[in-house]
């Protein structure tokens, strides 16, 4: 069970079908499976944190504290920005109207009908995470006013995951393994060269030594020619 206020970052690399072939290991060799699992989980988590959002399909909602929103009665406040995007699926939207929970339906077309024929519900911009309260298909309306009274459960991330991210993550796993399990003591402390991020300041230290070609794939702030 996820603790309140925490987020989970799923593992989206396959050890046997992706990692081992790239590292040219025979599938029958299981002697390094435990340490590989730790490295794979760490790389998937670090990549998501470096990107600033989920990569593998991840569910968010009221249980982790991200899915509770305040309803507002203002005429221009009939939308919620889901904090994790892109949205893959909205699982459930519950609007507490006083003490009465009402499960809303997604309105799927301008004619104003939802999955169950409802005309009152919400629409979703899956790329930006904007969830808009609507009636009649095109008419914006405010959420029922209250504190933490709109509960949303949704899935965000990428499915399928972009191949360049998979390639970079596989190279990252191989890099970590070879530099933590295979490097001898005498090799440590050797200058890494300009290809690598050797910064000791700020959050960069978490990725110290990882080739820039890897971290730049996941970094949302990177600019060509600028470090």
Helices and strands as residue ranges (DSSP letters): I 15-19, H 20-22, H 33-51, E 58-60, G 62-64, E 68-71, E 79-81, E 87-97, E 100-103, E 105-106, E 120-125, E 130-135, E 139-140, E 146-156, H 163-177, I 178-182, G 185-187, G 202-207, H 212-218
